Amino acid sequence: MEAVNVDSPALADYGLLLGDTRTAALVSADGGVDWLCAPTFDGDPVFGALLGGPEAGTFRTGPAVPAKPLARRYRPHTATLETVWAADRGT
């Protein structure tokens, strides 16, 4: 039996599905892209940390210092995701 990665985000933290009608990425609250198949939905996973942990591939975008996500939204009339984090140096 494999050990469970307790540092993985809870499934409820994956509230964002970003897609372009050919494929989609599942994004966690901390900005991690933990699931993405390419070049289509039924393709092999490029990032598979959702099921296989960090060694299965992940990509994170966000502050370089520890920060807490405050809000996420799509910018009006776009497919652009905006995330606001709180860090020691500000938001």
C-alpha positions as CSV (number, residue, x, y, z in Angstrom):
1,M,0.0,0.0,0.0
2,E,1.3,3.4,-0.9
3,A,1.5,6.3,1.5
4,V,-1.0,9.1,1.1
5,N,0.4,12.6,0.6
6,V,-1.2,14.6,3.4
7,D,0.2,17.9,1.8
8,S,-2.1,17.5,-1.2
9,P,-5.0,20.0,-1.4
10,A,-8.4,18.8,-0.5
11,L,-10.6,17.9,-3.4
12,A,-12.8,20.9,-2.6
13,D,-9.8,23.2,-3.2
14,Y,-10.0,22.3,-6.9
15,G,-12.7,24.7,-7.8
16,L,-11.4,25.8,-11.2
17,L,-11.5,24.0,-14.4
18,L,-9.7,26.0,-17.2
19,G,-10.3,24.8,-20.7
20,D,-10.3,25.7,-24.4
21,T,-12.8,23.1,-25.7
22,R,-9.9,20.6,-26.5
23,T,-8.4,20.1,-23.1
24,A,-8.7,21.4,-19.5
25,A,-6.6,22.0,-16.5
26,L,-7.7,21.5,-12.9
27,V,-6.3,24.4,-10.7
28,S,-6.1,24.3,-6.9
29,A,-6.6,27.3,-4.6
30,D,-2.8,27.7,-4.3
31,G,-2.4,28.1,-8.0
32,G,-1.2,24.5,-8.7
33,V,-2.1,22.9,-12.0
34,D,-2.4,19.4,-10.8
35,W,-4.3,17.8,-13.7
36,L,-3.9,18.5,-17.4
37,C,-4.2,16.0,-20.3
38,A,-2.8,17.0,-23.7
39,P,-3.3,17.5,-26.5
40,T,-7.0,16.5,-25.9
41,F,-9.2,15.5,-22.9
42,D,-8.4,11.8,-23.5
43,G,-4.7,12.4,-23.9
44,D,-2.0,11.3,-21.4
45,P,-1.7,13.5,-18.3
46,V,1.1,16.1,-18.5
47,F,0.4,17.2,-14.9
48,G,-1.0,14.3,-12.8
49,A,-0.4,15.3,-9.2
50,L,-4.1,15.1,-8.4
51,L,-3.9,11.3,-8.5
52,G,-0.1,10.6,-8.3
53,G,1.3,13.2,-6.0
54,P,4.0,15.8,-6.9
55,E,6.2,13.2,-8.6
56,A,3.4,12.7,-11.2
57,G,3.8,16.4,-12.3
58,T,2.5,19.7,-11.2
59,F,2.9,23.4,-12.2
60,R,2.3,26.2,-9.7
61,T,2.0,29.9,-10.4
62,G,1.8,32.4,-7.6
63,P,3.9,34.3,-5.0
64,A,7.4,33.1,-4.4
65,V,6.9,33.5,-0.6
66,P,4.3,31.6,1.5
67,A,0.9,33.2,0.9
68,K,-2.8,32.5,1.5
69,P,-5.2,32.8,-1.4
70,L,-7.9,35.5,-0.6
71,A,-10.0,35.5,-3.7
72,R,-10.3,34.0,-7.2
73,R,-12.5,35.2,-10.1
74,Y,-12.7,35.4,-13.8
75,R,-12.1,38.9,-15.1
76,P,-15.3,40.2,-16.6
77,H,-16.0,39.1,-20.2
78,T,-12.7,37.1,-20.4
79,A,-11.4,33.6,-19.7
80,T,-8.6,35.2,-17.6
81,L,-8.4,33.8,-14.0
82,E,-7.4,36.4,-11.4
83,T,-6.2,35.2,-7.9
84,V,-5.3,37.5,-5.0
85,W,-3.0,36.2,-2.3
86,A,-2.1,37.7,1.1
87,A,1.6,37.6,1.9
88,D,3.8,39.3,4.5
89,R,4.8,41.8,1.9
90,G,1.2,42.7,0.9
91,T,-1.4,41.5,-1.6
